């Protein structure tokens, strides 16, 4: 109850925009200019090259780990 009484006490009328002292102006026009950027074929090429590089690195690491793995001889 106290909160509504407090906010009502500070309420005031906001005058409508416009009038002789403050004329209403239209909002400014914004023109979007796109310059630069990267074509889709370059993005595809970069993604493909990174996938091939990651696969080659994974194969190299797997083969290196397999070469250094020590196999135990069976007990006879």
Secondary structure, 3 states (H helix, E strand, C coil): CHHHHHHHHCCCCCCCCCCCCCCCCCCCCCCCCCCCCCCHHHHHHHHHHHHHHHHHHHHHHHHHHHHHCCCCCCCC
